Amino acid sequence: MRKLCVVFCVMLVFVMGGTALAGEMKPSVSLGGQLAMPMGDFGDLWKMGFGGNGRFGMQFSPKLEAGVTVGYSSLSFDEDGALIAMGLAEYEEYLDLLGITVGASGGDMTMIEIISDIKFFIPVGTEDAPFKPYLTGVAGINMVSIDDLSMEFASTVLGMSVSFDIPAGDKTAAIFGVGAGFEYMFSPKAGFWVDAKYMLSNLKIAVIASEYDVQYLPIRAGVKIMFGGTE
C-alpha cells in the first residue's frame, strides 16, 4: 500500500508538471502552518501538535485542482492521558493515599506527510469571485517517529519505585483523508486558504500494552501564489 501511494504521488507530479509546461494548467505554491488534533484513542496519549506544510498545485479548471503536499507535525506525549489509558485515573484517590506519583519523560511524536490531493471547488457566484469553498480528498504516506518514553511509579508511603522504558521507533504507512476548506483570493495571483481534514492511517502504534490507530484532524491555514497559465 505504501509503494502504491508513493508511485501515485510521483506520477501525479510528473503529469501535472508536463501539462503545466504545455500551458494547459495554472501552477501554484502554497505555504502554511497547521494544528494536528489527535482523534479517538490516539488522542489519549498525545496532545495537540503544531507544524507546517508546503504544497505544489495545478489548477485544471476553475472547479478542479490537484496537488502534492509535504507536511510536518510535532505532538507531545500526554502524561495524564497515559493514566487514563492504563485505567489508573479512576483510582486516583487510592494512589494519593499511598503517595504514588507517576512521572513520564519523552514519548514525543513527529509526523511527516507526503500526500497527493484533489480539490473540488464549489461554485459561489461567478468564476472570478474571491471566495472559493472546496471539498478535498487526499492519499499518501505518513512517516511517524516516537522518542524514547520513560515512566516511573514512585510511592512515598511504601518507599519504593518502579520504572520502565519504551524504546524509540519509526514507522511508515499509507494515510487517507477527506475534508473541506476555502480560499480567498485577493487577486488572480495571490490569496489565503483555510481547511480541515480527517486523516486516518493504517498504522497502529503500540504503547503501554495497547495499540492505537493513528487518526487526527489537521487544521491548516496559509497563503497561496498562482503562476502563469492561460486564461
LOMI-474112 format. One record per residue: residue in one letter; z, y, x of N, C-alpha, C in turn. Coordinates in Angstrom, 1 decimal, padded with zeros to 4 digits. Layout:
N
> aa;n.zz;n.yy;n.xx;ca.zz;ca.yy;ca.xx;c.zz;c.yy;c.xx
> A;Z;Y;X;Z;Y;X;Z;Y;X .
...
# end
This chain:
231
> aa;n.zz;n.yy;n.xx;ca.zz;ca.yy;ca.xx;c.zz;c.yy;c.xx
> M;000.0;-001.2;000.8;000.0;000.0;000.0;000.0;001.3;000.9 .
> R;000.8;001.2;002.0;000.8;002.4;002.8;-000.5;002.7;003.5 .
> K;-001.2;001.6;003.9;-002.5;001.7;004.5;-003.5;002.3;003.5 .
> L;-003.4;001.9;002.3;-004.3;002.4;001.2;-004.2;003.9;001.0 .
> C;-002.9;004.3;001.0;-002.6;005.7;000.8;-003.1;006.6;002.0 .
> V;-002.9;006.1;003.2;-003.4;006.8;004.4;-004.9;006.9;004.4 .
> V;-005.6;005.8;004.1;-007.1;005.8;004.0;-007.6;006.8;002.9 .
> F;-006.9;006.8;001.8;-007.3;007.7;000.7;-007.1;009.2;001.1 .
> C;-006.0;009.5;001.8;-005.8;010.9;002.3;-006.9;011.3;003.3 .
> V;-007.2;010.4;004.2;-008.2;010.7;005.3;-009.5;010.9;004.7 .
> M;-009.9;010.0;003.7;-011.2;010.1;003.1;-011.3;011.4;002.3 .
> L;-010.2;011.8;001.6;-010.2;013.0;000.8;-010.5;014.2;001.7 .
> V;-009.8;014.2;002.9;-010.0;015.4;003.8;-011.5;015.5;004.3 .
> F;-012.1;014.3;004.6;-013.5;014.4;005.1;-014.4;014.8;004.0 .
> V;-014.2;014.2;002.8;-015.1;014.6;001.7;-015.0;016.0;001.3 .
> M;-013.7;016.5;001.3;-013.6;017.9;000.9;-014.2;018.8;002.0 .
> G;-013.9;018.5;003.3;-014.4;019.3;004.4;-015.9;019.3;004.4 .
> G;-016.6;018.2;004.2;-018.0;018.1;004.2;-018.6;018.9;003.1 .
> T;-018.0;018.8;001.9;-018.6;019.5;000.8;-018.4;021.0;000.9 .
> A;-017.2;021.4;001.5;-017.0;022.8;001.7;-018.0;023.4;002.7 .
> L;-018.4;022.7;003.7;-019.4;023.2;004.7;-020.7;023.4;004.0 .
> A;-020.9;022.6;002.9;-022.2;022.8;002.2;-022.1;024.0;001.2 .
> G;-021.0;024.6;001.2;-020.8;025.8;000.3;-020.6;025.5;-001.2 .
> E;-020.2;024.3;-001.5;-020.1;023.9;-002.9;-018.6;024.1;-003.4 .
> M;-017.7;024.3;-002.5;-016.3;024.5;-003.0;-015.7;025.6;-002.2 .
> K;-014.5;026.0;-002.7;-013.7;027.1;-002.1;-012.5;026.5;-001.4 .
> P;-012.4;026.6;-000.1;-011.2;026.1;000.6;-010.1;027.0;000.4 .
> S;-008.9;026.5;000.6;-007.6;027.3;000.6;-006.6;026.8;001.5 .
> V;-005.7;027.6;001.9;-004.5;027.2;002.6;-003.3;027.7;001.9 .
> S;-002.3;026.9;001.8;-001.0;027.3;001.1;000.2;026.9;002.0 .
> L;001.1;027.8;002.0;002.4;027.6;002.8;003.5;027.9;001.9 .
> G;004.6;027.1;002.0;005.7;027.3;001.1;007.0;026.7;001.5 .
> G;008.1;026.9;000.8;009.4;026.3;001.0;009.7;025.4;-000.2 .
> Q;010.7;024.5;000.0;011.0;023.6;-001.1;012.4;023.2;-001.1 .
> L;012.9;022.9;-002.4;014.2;022.3;-002.6;013.9;020.8;-003.0 .
> A;014.6;019.9;-002.4;014.5;018.5;-002.7;015.7;018.0;-003.4 .
> M;015.6;017.7;-004.7;016.8;017.3;-005.5;016.7;015.8;-005.8 .
> P;017.6;015.0;-005.1;017.7;013.6;-005.3;018.0;013.3;-006.8 .
> M;017.3;012.2;-007.3;017.4;011.8;-008.7;018.0;010.4;-008.7 .
> G;018.6;010.1;-009.9;019.1;008.7;-010.1;020.2;008.3;-009.1 .
> D;020.2;007.0;-008.8;021.2;006.5;-007.9;021.1;007.2;-006.5 .
> F;019.9;007.5;-006.1;019.6;008.2;-004.8;020.4;009.4;-004.7 .
> G;020.7;010.1;-005.8;021.4;011.4;-005.8;022.9;011.1;-005.6 .
> D;023.4;009.9;-005.7;024.8;009.6;-005.5;025.2;009.8;-004.0 .
> L;024.3;009.6;-003.1;024.7;009.6;-001.7;024.1;010.7;-000.9 .
> W;023.1;011.5;-001.4;022.6;012.6;-000.7;022.6;013.8;-001.6 .
> K;022.8;015.0;-000.9;022.9;016.3;-001.6;021.5;016.9;-001.6 .
> M;021.3;017.9;-002.4;020.0;018.6;-002.5;019.7;019.1;-001.1 .
> G;018.4;018.9;-000.7;017.9;019.3;000.6;017.0;020.5;000.6 .
> F;016.6;020.9;001.7;015.7;022.1;001.9;014.6;021.7;002.9 .
> G;013.5;022.4;002.8;012.4;022.1;003.7;011.2;023.1;003.5 .
> G;010.1;022.7;004.0;008.8;023.5;003.9;007.6;022.6;003.7 .
> N;006.5;023.2;003.5;005.3;022.4;003.3;004.0;023.3;003.6 .
> G;003.0;022.6;003.9;001.7;023.3;004.1;000.6;022.5;003.5 .
> R;-000.4;023.1;002.9;-001.4;022.4;002.1;-002.8;023.0;002.4 .
> F;-003.8;022.1;002.6;-005.2;022.4;002.7;-005.9;021.9;001.4 .
> G;-006.5;022.9;000.6;-007.1;022.5;-000.6;-008.5;022.9;-000.8 .
> M;-009.2;022.3;-001.7;-010.6;022.6;-002.1;-010.7;022.7;-003.6 .
> Q;-011.3;023.8;-004.0;-011.5;024.0;-005.4;-012.9;023.6;-005.8 .
> F;-013.0;022.6;-006.6;-014.3;022.1;-007.1;-014.8;023.0;-008.2 .
> S;-014.0;023.5;-009.1;-014.4;024.3;-010.2;-013.2;025.1;-010.6 .
> P;-013.3;026.1;-011.5;-012.1;026.8;-012.0;-011.0;025.9;-012.6 .
> K;-011.4;024.7;-013.0;-010.4;023.8;-013.6;-009.9;022.7;-012.7 .
> L;-010.5;022.5;-011.5;-010.1;021.3;-010.7;-010.0;021.7;-009.3 .
> E;-008.9;021.2;-008.6;-008.7;021.4;-007.2;-008.1;020.2;-006.6 .
> A;-008.4;019.8;-005.4;-007.8;018.7;-004.7;-007.3;019.2;-003.3 .
> G;-006.3;018.5;-002.8;-005.7;019.0;-001.5;-004.9;017.9;-000.8 .
> V;-004.5;018.2;000.4;-003.7;017.3;001.2;-002.5;018.2;001.7 .
> T;-001.3;017.7;001.5;-000.1;018.4;001.8;000.8;017.7;002.8 .
> V;001.3;018.4;003.7;002.4;017.8;004.6;003.7;018.6;004.3 .
> G;004.7;017.8;004.0;006.0;018.4;003.6;007.1;017.9;004.4 .
> Y;008.2;018.7;004.6;009.4;018.2;005.3;010.6;018.6;004.5 .
> S;011.6;017.7;004.4;012.8;018.0;003.7;014.0;017.4;004.5 .
> S;015.1;018.1;004.5;016.3;017.6;005.2;017.5;017.5;004.1 .
> L;018.1;016.4;004.0;019.2;016.2;003.0;020.4;015.7;003.7 .
> S;021.6;016.3;003.2;022.9;016.0;003.8;023.5;014.8;003.0 .
> F;024.3;014.0;003.8;025.0;012.9;003.2;026.1;013.4;002.3 .
> D;026.4;012.8;001.1;027.4;013.3;000.2;028.6;012.3;000.3 .
> E;029.6;012.8;000.9;030.9;012.0;001.1;031.5;011.7;-000.2 .
> D;031.6;012.7;-001.1;032.2;012.4;-002.4;031.4;011.4;-003.2 .
> G;030.0;011.5;-003.1;029.2;010.6;-003.8;029.3;009.2;-003.3 .
> A;029.7;009.0;-002.0;029.9;007.7;-001.4;031.1;007.0;-002.1 .
> L;032.2;007.8;-002.4;033.3;007.2;-003.1;032.9;006.7;-004.5 .
> I;032.1;007.5;-005.1;031.6;007.0;-006.5;030.8;005.8;-006.3 .
> A;029.9;005.7;-005.3;029.0;004.6;-005.1;029.8;003.3;-004.8 .
> M;030.9;003.5;-004.1;031.8;002.4;-003.8;032.8;002.0;-004.9 .
> G;032.8;002.8;-005.9;033.7;002.5;-007.0;035.1;002.9;-006.8 .
> L;035.3;003.8;-005.8;036.7;004.2;-005.5;037.1;005.5;-006.2 .
> A;036.2;006.3;-006.7;036.6;007.6;-007.3;037.6;007.4;-008.5 .
> E;037.4;006.3;-009.2;038.3;006.1;-010.3;039.8;005.7;-009.9 .
> Y;039.9;005.4;-008.6;041.2;005.0;-008.1;041.8;006.1;-007.2 .
> E;041.3;007.3;-007.4;041.8;008.4;-006.6;043.3;008.6;-006.6 .
> E;043.9;008.4;-007.8;045.3;008.6;-007.9;046.1;007.6;-007.0 .
> Y;045.6;006.4;-007.0;046.3;005.4;-006.1;046.0;005.6;-004.6 .
> L;044.9;006.1;-004.3;044.6;006.5;-002.9;045.5;007.6;-002.5 .
> D;045.8;008.5;-003.3;046.7;009.6;-003.0;048.1;009.1;-002.7 .
> L;048.6;008.1;-003.6;049.9;007.6;-003.4;050.1;006.9;-002.1 .
> L;049.0;006.2;-001.6;049.0;005.5;-000.3;048.6;006.4;000.8 .
> G;048.4;007.7;000.5;048.0;008.6;001.6;046.7;008.2;002.3 .
> I;045.8;007.6;001.5;044.5;007.2;002.0;043.5;008.3;001.9 .
> T;042.8;008.6;003.0;041.8;009.6;003.1;040.5;008.9;003.6 .
> V;039.4;009.4;003.2;038.1;008.9;003.5;037.3;010.0;004.3 .
> G;036.8;009.7;005.5;036.0;010.6;006.2;034.7;010.0;006.5 .
> A;033.7;010.9;006.6;032.3;010.4;006.9;031.6;011.4;007.8 .
> S;030.8;011.0;008.6;030.0;011.8;009.5;028.7;011.2;009.7 .
> G;027.7;012.1;009.8;026.3;011.6;010.0;025.7;011.2;008.6 .
> G;024.7;010.3;008.7;024.1;009.9;007.4;023.1;010.9;006.9 .
> D;022.8;012.0;007.6;021.8;012.9;007.0;020.4;012.3;007.1 .
> M;019.6;012.8;006.2;018.2;012.2;006.0;017.2;013.3;006.1 .
> T;016.1;012.9;006.8;014.9;013.7;006.8;013.7;013.0;006.2 .
> M;012.9;013.7;005.5;011.7;013.1;004.9;010.5;013.9;005.2 .
> I;009.4;013.2;005.7;008.1;013.8;005.9;007.1;013.2;005.0 .
> E;006.5;014.0;004.2;005.5;013.5;003.2;004.1;013.9;003.7 .
> I;003.2;013.0;003.6;001.7;013.2;003.7;001.1;012.8;002.4 .
> I;000.7;013.7;001.6;000.2;013.3;000.3;-001.1;014.1;-000.1 .
> S;-001.9;013.4;-000.9;-003.1;014.0;-001.5;-002.7;014.3;-002.9 .
> D;-003.4;015.3;-003.4;-003.1;015.7;-004.8;-004.3;016.2;-005.5 .
> I;-004.2;016.2;-006.8;-005.2;016.8;-007.7;-004.5;017.7;-008.7 .
> K;-005.1;018.9;-008.8;-004.6;019.9;-009.7;-005.6;020.1;-010.9 .
> F;-005.1;020.0;-012.1;-005.9;020.3;-013.3;-005.4;021.6;-013.9 .
> F;-006.2;022.6;-013.8;-005.8;023.9;-014.3;-006.0;024.0;-015.8 .
> I;-005.0;024.5;-016.5;-005.1;024.7;-018.0;-005.6;026.0;-018.3 .
> P;-006.7;026.1;-019.0;-007.3;027.4;-019.3;-006.4;028.4;-020.0 .
> V;-006.2;029.6;-019.5;-005.4;030.6;-020.2;-006.2;031.9;-020.1 .
> G;-006.8;032.3;-021.2;-007.6;033.5;-021.2;-009.0;033.2;-020.5 .
> T;-009.5;034.1;-019.7;-010.7;034.0;-019.0;-010.5;033.2;-017.7 .
> E;-011.6;032.8;-017.0;-011.6;032.2;-015.8;-011.0;033.1;-014.7 .
> D;-011.1;034.4;-014.9;-010.6;035.3;-013.9;-009.1;035.7;-014.1 .
> A;-008.5;035.2;-015.2;-007.1;035.5;-015.5;-006.2;035.2;-014.3 .
> P;-005.3;036.1;-013.9;-004.5;035.8;-012.7;-003.5;034.6;-012.8 .
> F;-003.0;034.4;-014.1;-002.0;033.3;-014.3;-002.8;032.0;-014.6 .
> K;-002.5;031.0;-013.7;-003.2;029.7;-013.8;-002.2;028.6;-013.8 .
> P;-001.8;028.1;-015.0;-000.9;027.0;-015.1;-001.7;025.7;-014.8 .
> Y;-001.0;024.7;-014.2;-001.7;023.4;-013.9;-000.8;022.2;-014.0 .
> L;-001.4;021.1;-014.2;-000.7;019.8;-014.1;-001.2;019.1;-012.8 .
> T;-000.4;018.3;-012.1;-000.8;017.7;-010.9;-000.3;016.3;-010.7 .
> G;-001.1;015.5;-010.0;-000.7;014.1;-009.7;-000.9;013.9;-008.2 .
> V;000.0;013.2;-007.5;000.0;013.1;-006.1;000.2;011.6;-005.7 .
> A;-000.3;011.2;-004.5;-000.1;009.9;-003.9;-000.2;010.1;-002.4 .
> G;000.6;009.3;-001.7;000.6;009.4;-000.2;001.7;008.5;000.4 .
> I;002.2;009.0;001.6;003.2;008.2;002.2;004.4;009.1;002.5 .
> N;005.6;008.5;002.6;006.8;009.2;002.8;007.5;008.5;004.0 .
> M;007.8;009.3;005.1;008.4;008.7;006.2;009.9;009.2;006.2 .
> V;010.8;008.3;006.1;012.2;008.6;005.9;013.0;008.2;007.2 .
> S;013.9;009.1;007.7;014.7;008.8;008.8;016.2;009.2;008.4 .
> I;017.1;008.3;008.7;018.5;008.4;008.4;019.3;008.4;009.7 .
> D;020.2;009.4;009.9;021.0;009.4;011.1;022.1;008.3;011.0 .
> D;022.7;008.0;012.2;023.9;007.1;012.2;024.9;007.6;011.2 .
> L;025.6;006.7;010.4;026.6;007.0;009.5;027.9;006.3;009.9 .
> S;029.0;007.1;010.1;030.3;006.6;010.4;031.2;006.9;009.3 .
> M;032.0;005.9;008.8;033.0;006.1;007.7;034.3;005.6;008.2 .
> E;035.4;006.3;007.8;036.8;005.9;008.2;037.7;006.0;007.1 .
> F;038.5;005.0;006.8;039.5;005.0;005.8;040.9;005.0;006.6 .
> A;041.7;006.0;006.4;043.0;006.1;007.1;044.1;006.3;006.1 .
> S;045.2;005.6;006.3;046.4;005.8;005.4;047.6;006.3;006.2 .
> T;048.1;007.4;005.8;049.3;008.0;006.5;050.6;007.2;006.1 .
> V;050.6;006.5;004.9;051.7;005.8;004.5;051.8;004.4;005.2 .
> L;050.6;003.7;005.3;050.6;002.4;005.9;050.4;002.5;007.4 .
> G;050.1;003.7;007.9;049.9;003.9;009.3;048.8;003.1;009.9 .
> M;047.7;003.0;009.2;046.5;002.2;009.7;045.2;002.9;009.3 .
> S;044.2;002.5;010.0;042.9;003.0;009.6;041.8;001.9;009.8 .
> V;040.7;002.0;009.1;039.6;001.1;009.2;038.3;001.9;009.2 .
> S;037.4;001.6;010.1;036.2;002.3;010.1;035.0;001.4;010.3 .
> F;033.8;001.8;009.9;032.6;001.1;010.1;031.4;002.0;010.3 .
> D;030.4;001.5;011.0;029.2;002.3;011.3;028.0;001.7;010.7 .
> I;027.1;002.5;010.3;025.8;002.0;009.8;024.7;002.7;010.7 .
> P;024.0;001.9;011.5;023.0;002.5;012.5;021.9;003.3;011.8 .
> A;021.4;004.2;012.6;020.2;005.0;012.2;019.0;004.1;011.9 .
> G;018.1;004.6;011.0;017.0;003.8;010.7;015.8;004.7;010.2 .
> D;014.6;004.1;010.4;013.4;004.8;010.0;012.5;003.9;009.1 .
> K;012.0;004.4;008.0;011.2;003.6;007.1;010.0;004.5;006.6 .
> T;008.9;003.8;006.3;007.8;004.5;005.7;007.3;003.7;004.5 .
> A;006.9;004.4;003.5;006.5;003.7;002.2;005.6;004.6;001.5 .
> A;004.9;004.0;000.5;004.0;004.8;-000.4;004.8;005.6;-001.3 .
> I;004.3;006.7;-001.8;005.0;007.6;-002.7;004.0;008.2;-003.7 .
> F;004.5;008.3;-005.0;003.6;008.8;-006.0;004.4;009.9;-006.8 .
> G;003.7;010.8;-007.5;004.4;011.8;-008.3;003.5;012.5;-009.3 .
> V;004.1;013.1;-010.3;003.5;013.9;-011.3;004.3;015.1;-011.5 .
> G;003.6;016.2;-011.9;004.4;017.5;-012.1;003.5;018.6;-012.7 .
> A;004.0;019.8;-012.6;003.4;020.9;-013.2;003.8;022.2;-012.5 .
> G;003.0;023.2;-012.6;003.3;024.5;-012.0;002.3;025.5;-012.4 .
> F;002.3;026.6;-011.7;001.4;027.7;-012.0;001.1;028.5;-010.7 .
> E;-000.1;029.1;-010.7;-000.5;030.0;-009.7;-000.6;031.4;-010.3 .
> Y;-000.3;032.4;-009.5;-000.6;033.8;-010.0;-001.3;034.5;-008.8 .
> M;-002.6;034.8;-009.1;-003.5;035.3;-008.1;-003.5;036.9;-008.2 .
> F;-003.0;037.5;-007.1;-003.0;039.0;-007.0;-004.5;039.5;-006.9 .
> S;-005.3;038.7;-006.3;-006.7;039.0;-006.1;-007.5;037.7;-006.1 .
> P;-008.8;037.7;-006.0;-009.6;036.4;-005.9;-009.2;035.6;-004.6 .
> K;-008.6;036.3;-003.6;-008.3;035.6;-002.4;-006.9;035.3;-002.1 .
> A;-005.9;035.9;-002.8;-004.5;035.7;-002.5;-003.6;035.7;-003.7 .
> G;-002.6;034.9;-003.6;-001.6;034.8;-004.7;-000.4;034.0;-004.3 .
> F;000.4;033.7;-005.3;001.6;032.8;-005.1;001.6;031.7;-006.1 .
> W;002.4;030.7;-005.8;002.5;029.5;-006.7;003.9;028.9;-006.7 .
> V;004.2;028.2;-007.8;005.5;027.6;-008.0;005.2;026.2;-008.8 .
> D;005.8;025.2;-008.3;005.6;023.9;-009.1;006.8;023.0;-008.8 .
> A;006.9;021.9;-009.7;007.9;020.9;-009.5;007.3;019.6;-009.9 .
> K;007.7;018.5;-009.1;007.1;017.2;-009.4;008.3;016.2;-009.3 .
> Y;008.1;015.1;-010.1;008.9;013.9;-010.0;008.3;013.0;-009.0 .
> M;009.0;012.7;-007.9;008.4;011.8;-006.9;009.2;010.5;-006.8 .
> L;008.4;009.4;-006.8;009.0;008.1;-006.7;008.4;007.3;-005.6 .
> S;009.2;006.7;-004.7;008.7;005.8;-003.6;009.0;004.4;-003.9 .
> N;008.2;003.5;-003.3;008.6;002.1;-003.4;009.5;001.7;-002.3 .
> L;010.1;002.7;-001.7;011.1;002.4;-000.6;012.5;002.3;-001.2 .
> K;013.2;001.3;-000.7;014.6;001.2;-001.0;015.5;001.4;000.2 .
> I;016.5;002.2;000.1;017.4;002.5;001.2;018.7;001.7;000.9 .
> A;019.1;000.8;001.9;020.3;000.0;001.8;021.4;000.7;002.5 .
> V;022.4;001.2;001.7;023.6;001.8;002.3;024.8;001.4;001.5 .
> I;025.9;001.0;002.2;027.2;000.6;001.6;026.9;-000.5;000.7 .
> A;026.2;-001.6;001.1;026.0;-002.8;000.4;025.2;-002.7;-000.9 .
> S;024.5;-001.5;-001.1;023.7;-001.3;-002.2;022.3;-000.8;-001.8 .
> E;021.3;-001.0;-002.7;020.0;-000.4;-002.4;019.7;000.7;-003.4 .
> Y;019.1;001.7;-002.9;018.8;002.9;-003.7;017.3;003.3;-003.6 .
> D;016.7;003.4;-004.8;015.3;003.9;-004.8;015.2;005.3;-004.4 .
> V;014.2;005.6;-003.6;014.0;007.0;-003.1;013.2;007.7;-004.2 .
> Q;013.9;008.5;-005.0;013.3;009.3;-006.1;013.9;010.7;-006.1 .
> Y;013.1;011.7;-006.2;013.6;013.1;-006.1;012.6;014.0;-006.7 .
> L;013.1;015.2;-007.0;012.4;016.3;-007.6;012.2;017.5;-006.7 .
> P;011.1;017.6;-006.0;010.9;018.8;-005.2;010.5;020.0;-006.0 .
> I;011.2;021.1;-005.8;010.8;022.4;-006.5;010.3;023.3;-005.4 .
> R;009.0;023.7;-005.5;008.3;024.3;-004.4;007.8;025.7;-004.8 .
> A;007.7;026.6;-003.8;007.1;027.9;-004.1;006.5;028.4;-002.8 .
> G;005.4;029.2;-002.9;004.8;029.7;-001.6;003.6;030.6;-001.9 .
> V;002.8;030.9;-000.9;001.7;031.7;-001.0;000.4;030.9;-000.8 .
> K;-000.7;031.4;-001.4;-002.0;030.7;-001.3;-003.1;031.7;-000.9 .
> I;-003.9;031.3;000.1;-005.0;032.2;000.5;-006.3;031.4;000.3 .
> M;-007.3;032.0;-000.4;-008.6;031.4;-000.6;-009.6;031.9;000.4 .
> F;-010.5;031.0;000.8;-011.6;031.4;001.7;-013.0;031.1;001.2 .
> G;-013.9;031.9;001.5;-015.4;031.6;001.3;-015.7;031.0;000.0 .
> G;-016.7;030.1;000.0;-017.2;029.5;-001.2;-018.2;030.4;-002.0 .
> T;-018.9;029.8;-002.9;-019.9;030.5;-003.7;-019.3;030.7;-005.0 .
> E;-019.7;031.8;-005.6;-019.2;032.1;-007.0;-020.0;031.3;-008.0 .
# end
